[in-house]
Amino acid sequence: MKNNYFRWPVTILGLSLAIGNLSCTDDCETTRTYRTTVPFVLTVDQIRNEIASQGPQELVNLGKIYVKDNYIFINELKKGLHIIDNSNPQQPQNIAFLKIPGVIDMAVKDNILYADNYMDVVSFDITDPKNIKLTGRVKDVFNQGTADGITWGYSPGSQTITDYETKIITDKIRTNCGFLIVNPNPIYYYANDMAYYAGSKGPTGPSASGTGQGGSMARFTIYDDFLYTVSQSDLLLFNIKAPTQPVQESKINLGWGIETIFPYKDKLFIGSNTGMYIFDNKNPAKPERITMFEHARACDPVVVANDIAYVTLRSGFCGASPNRLDVVDVTNIYAPRLLKSYEMQNPAGLGIDFPSLFICEGQYGLKSFDASSAMDIKLQQHIEKINAFDVIPLGGKHLLMVGKDGLYQYDTSNPKDMKLLSIIPVKKES
């Protein structure tokens, strides 16, 4: 009991010293480095007038990929499109850059490319990839968009876009020695998560004449004489019978959290934060919503083959769902049926070249699976130490993959032992 008594003065003294230190006039200099978002405003005139066909530029901050014939289009997030001559996949050539402010999505039919220009949809003649020409524009289509976890907004009244850019800040601050001073400015730590981008028509979708292929994160796709796009809340339909001059025909509200669109046979599969919508597209001018397959809140790209839908669910910005692959029987589109779920690490984009299934696992790399049996999907190869965002399988022997570090191409003739063909790396931060 006596020992306990003599501890009290020591404790009180220690507390007094700590309180005294709070008012200590000594200070220390601390260096901190962090990422933060900084707003900027663009006028509509700036956005519409700054489109330009330019010489090749280095890859820096990549979004989606799209392939048409021997050309690959790589999205430089909200800056433009890199154009790659891929006549030789072992030695791809960066040949041009198409500057498009706000661009995230793209799709190609014949020699016409369609893309977003912040709030507008624009069309280009790409007959000469080194001298691309703007041919048409549909104004005021989108009110907002998201890329890299950052959302921009359009104000029609003021004719301005408010967007944000991520910057690395290094500064020095003075603190009371030994005490942490909380940064009064909001800090947004960067997460390497490109779940919020899109692509275009997946490799197992309908093959309209001259149409290219995109990844599973698609928000643009082409079917017949129509361009379909999805915003965060709507399915929008554009008539492209006159290819150089798209005309908006309709808009279907789907609620919030819409992410991707994938065509399969005469159906459209639309991924959202809360489920997969299925549309009957027998009449391409009037797609009809049939049903929705619900799941826990998560990021949700989808691809389809042989009436089986493969859906990756990923925790993070979109929700807190477990990281997994859902395999869904869509033979009866009125009653889609979950067959089995498979645990994943942090799945993003995926591609199906049946029976091979390829899944990007973000910072955990790229995986190849044998999907011959939906009830027994087996891992064939795991390529680690790369960052994988989205893939485009090309005919059983070739695969394109884009990630944080650049564009990768693999020989997939043996899906158990994929061979690296080439890399176009991103520019490293200095």
N, C-alpha and C positions, 0 to 999 in steps of 0.2 A: 504494500500500500504506500509505503514511504517513497519507493522508487517512482511510482506513478505521479506522486505529488510533485517531485522535483522535475518531471518532464514538462510540466505546464509553462513555467517561466521560459524555458528554452524555446518552446513552440511559439509563444507570444513574441519573444524577441525576434525569432526568424520572420514572423509575419510582419513585425514592425519594420524590419530591414527591407522586406519585399515592397511594402507600401512606400517606404522612403525612396526606393529606387524608381518608383513611378514618376517622381518629380525630379529625378536626377538630371542635371544640366548637361552631363556628358552626352555626346552623340557619336554615332558611327555611320560610315558611308557604306551602303549596300548596293550592289549591282543586280538588277533583275531583268530577265528576258522572258517575254510572253507574247502570245498572239492575241490580237484584239480585232474587232470589226469596226471599220470606219465608213460612215455613210457618204455617198456622193449622189449628185442629181444630174440627170441628162435630159435635154429637151428632145421632143419628138423629132424636130428637124435634125438634130445631131445624129440621132439613131438612124434615121432614114437616109441621111446624106453621106454617112461614113462607110458605107459598103464599098469594098474595093477588091479587085483581083491583084494579088501581090506575088512577089517572089517567095521562095521557101523560107520558113522560119523554124527556129528550134522548138521542140515539144517541151512544154512546161507543166501545165495543169490540165490533165486529160479527162475527157468525159467518155462519150460513146464512140463506137466504130461502126462503119457501114462499108460494104463492099459491092462494087458494080464492075463486072468484067474484070479487067486487070488493074483496077484502081481501088484504093482504100481511102476513105474519108475519115479523118480522126478529129473529133471535136476538141478544140482548145476552149475550155469552158468560158462561155459568154464573150469570147474574143473572135472566133472564126473557125475555119475548117482547114486542117492540113490535108494536102492531096498527095498521095503516095502512089507512084507507079510500081505495081507489084508483079510486073511481067516475070521477074525472077524472084520468088519468095526468099531465096537465100541472100539476095542483095537488093532489097527494096530501096527505091530512090524517092527522097522527099523533093518534089518538083515545084510545088506552088502552095500558096496560102490564100484562102478566100476570107477576107475580113467581113464579119457579120456581127455587129454589136448585139449581145444578149443571146447568141445562138446556143442551144442545148440539143436540139433534135434535127433529124434530117431523114429524107427518103428520096429515092431516085426511080424514075421510070423513063426508059429510053434515054434521051440526052437532056432531060430536065430534072433538076434537083430542087426539092422543096425543103425549106428550113424555117425556123422561127427567128424573128428579128425583134426580140422583146415582145411587144404587144401585137406585132403583125406576123402574117405568114407570107413569105416571099418565094418566088420561083426564079431559077437561073438556067440559062443555056450553058451546058458544060461540054459541048462538042470539042472545044479546045480547052483542056484543063488549065492551061497557062494563061488563058484569056477568057475568063468566065464573064458572062453578061447577064445582068438583071433583066428579067422579062416581065414580071408581074408582081402584084402586091395586093393582099387582102388586109385592110386596115382594122385596127382595134379589135383583134380576135381574143387576146388574153389580157386579163386584168392583173395577173401576178404569176410568178413562177418560182421554182426552188431549185437551187443547185448548190452542192457542197454544204448543204444544211443552212444556206442563207436564202431568204425569200426577198424578192424585189416586188415592188408595187407600182401600178400605173394609175396616174391621176388624169383622166380625160379632161377635166375642167382646166387644169393648169398646163396640160400637154407636157407633162414631165414624168420621168421614171425615177424613183428613188431606189437605189441599190446599195449594196455594201461590199466592201472588199476586205480581205483578211490581210493584216500587216503584222510583221514581227517587230516588236518594240523592245529596244534595250535602253534602259535609263538608270540613273543613279539617284538614290534617295537617302536622306539622313534619318536615322532612327535613334530612339533611346536605346542605349547599349543593352543587348540581351533581350529586347522585347520586339515582337513582331508588329509592324505597323501594317494594317490591312490596306491594300490598294483601294482607293476610293472609286477608281474607274472600273467598269465592268470588264472582266476578262473572259473571253470565250476560248477555251482550249480546243485546239484543232483535233478533230477526230477524222482519221482517214476512212471516210465512209462515203462512197459514191452511189448510195442507194437511191438517190433522188434524181437520177438522170434517166434518159430513155434512148431508144434507138429506132429501128424500123422493122420491116417484115422479117420474121424469123425464118430459118432455113427450111422448116417443114410446112410453111404456109403456102398458099396458092401461088403458082408461078405465072403471074400476068406477064405478057410479053415484054421483055426488056426491063423487068423490075429487079432491083438489087436486093441485098440481104443485110439485115442489121442484127443487133443483139437483143437479148431478152428484156432489157430495160426500156423497151420501145414505148414512146408516146406518139410516134408517127408511124403509119403503115399505109400501104397502097393495095387496093383490091379493085380489079377491073378498071373503070374510069373514075375512081373515087379515091381521094385522100382522106384518111381518118386520123384525127388527132384527139388526144385526151388532155384536158387541163386538170387541175386539182379537183374539179367537180363535174365536168361535162365531157360528153363525147360529141365532137364536132365533125361535120361531114362537108367535104369540098368536092365539087364537080370539076374534074380535070380533063373533060373531053376535048377542050381547047387547052392543051397541056401548058402553054406558056402563060395562060391567064386563068388561074384557079378562081372559082366562085363559091362562096360559102352558101350551102343550101339549108342546113338544119343544125340544131343543137339539142342534145338530150341530156337533161340533168340527171346525175347519178349519185348526188350526195357528195360528201367530202372524203378526201384521202385517196383519190384515184391516182394510180401510179404508172401502169403499163398497159399496152395493148398488143395482142398476138393473134394473127389470123390463122385459122386451120380449116381446111375444106371450105364450106360455106358458113362458117361460124366465126365469131369474134370472141376472144377470151380477154377480159379486162381485169387486171389485178388492182386491188385496193388495199388499204390498211386493214380492212376487216373481212375481206373475202374476195372471191373470184366471180365476176359477173359473166354470164354466157349470153351472147346475142345470136339469133338466127339471122344470117345475112344472105338468104336466098335472093332477096331483092336488095341489091347493094345500095340502092337509093334510099331505102327505108329499113335499116337494121331494127330488128324487134327483140327487145329484152325478154329472155325466157326464164332465167332463174339466177340464183346467187348461191354459191357454196361458201358458207361462212367459216371463219377461223378466228383464232385469237388475234388481237391487234398486233400487227407486225408489217415490215416491208415485204412485198409480195410479188416478185416477178414470176411469170409462168410460161412454160412451153408445152406443146402438145404433139404427140405422135401415136398413131395406131389407137386412137380413141382413149389414150391415157394422158392425163395432165400431170405435169411435174411442177410442183409449186415449192419454192424455197421461202421459208419464214425466218426472219432475222430480227433479233432484238436490237434496240438502239433508238434512233430518232423516231421511228414509226411506232414503237410500242415495246412491250416487255414480254413478248411471246418467247417460248423456248426456241433455240436455234435448231431447225429441223427441215427435212424434206418431206412434203406430203405427196403421196401418189394417189390420184383420184381417177376413178373410172367415169368417163363422160360419154359412154356409149349411148345412154339415155340422157340427153341434155336437160330433160325435165326433172331428173332425179340423180344428179351426180353423187357418187358414192366413194367415200374414203376407203382405200384398200389397205394402206399401211403408212406409217410415219417412220422416218429414219433420223436418228440424232446426227446433227452436224455441229461444226465449230462456230462459224459466223457466215453462213452462206449468202452470197449476193447473186450475180448473174449466172445463168446456166444455158446449156445448149444440148439438143438431142440429135444424134445422128444414129438412129436405132440400128443395133442394140446398144450403142455407146452413148452414155450420158456424161456430160462434163459439167462440173460445178466449181465455181469460183468461191474460195473461202476467205477472201480478203487477205489480211496479213498472214493467214495460215496456208496460202498457196492455192494450187490448182489440183483438182481430183478428177480421175477418170473412173467410171463405173460401168459394169456390165448390167444393163437393165433388161436383159432377155426375159426375166421373170419379175413382174411388178412386186411379187411377194418375197423376192429374195434378191434384191439389188446388191451387187458385190463390188467392193472397192478393187480396182485393178492397179492403179498407180496414184501416188501422191507426190506432186512436185512441190517441195517446200522452199522456203527462203526467197519467195517472190510474193508480190502483192497482186492479187487477181481480182478484177472487178467484173468483167463480162467477156463472153466468148462467142465466136461464130464458127461452128463446124462447117467444113466445106467438102461434102461428098466423100466422107470416109477416109480421106488420106491427108487432110490438111486442116489446121485449126488456127484461127486468129484469136488472140487474147490481149486485152488492154487492162492495165493496172496502174498503180501509182508510179511505177518506175519506167513505163513505156509500153510500146507495142511489141508483143512476142508472137512468133509464128512457130508452130510445131508440126512435124510429120506424125500423123496419128494412124498410119497404116497398121501399126501394132499398138493398140490402145493400152497394152500392158507395159509398153516401153516407148513412150512418146519421145521423139528426138527434137531438140531445139534446132530450128532452121535459121532464125535471125532475130535480132532485137534492134529496134530503134529506140534508144534511151531518151529519157527526158533530161533537160538541162538541170544540172545539179545546182542547188542553192549555194551561193558564195558565203 
